[in-house]
Amino acid sequence: MTITNVFKTTTSAESPLDASRGTETKSTVSDFLTVQSFTNFAAMTGAITAAWSGLQKLIPEASTLWVPYVCAFIWALISILISIEGLKTTIGSSKKLEFGTVLQAIFVGVINSLVLAGAVVGTKLVTS
């Protein structure tokens, strides 16, 4: 298993954003883009909180609330980019990206980013 597969899961061709229906024959999708990801943010909340705290020590201007939001949206973008192959759906005998599927992935990524950044800001406020 490569390190990039740690953050990915398999999904079905019929439902590329549902991690509960995975098959070994389907390309992987980032866990961050699946519906199941709404319930699991502990690792990234901790990672972004730690990164934000470290940045504030190095660059005092990084104490702005925009930093965790930028970090969360960068994570969403990375999640989408590493999932392009897995987001393709089978149409007939070919695999293609469908606008609707990509739009759904972007929507889930945006919502997850907002929730993730909010958790980071809340965690930082509570621990300060």
Secondary structure, DSSP 8 states (H G I E B T S, - for coil): --GGGGGEEE--SS-TT-GGG--TTS-EEEGGGSGGGGG--HHHHHHHHHHHHHHHHH-GGGGSTHHHHHHHHHHHHHHHHTTHHHH-EEETTEEE--HHHHHHHHHHHHHHHHHHHHHHHHHHHHH-
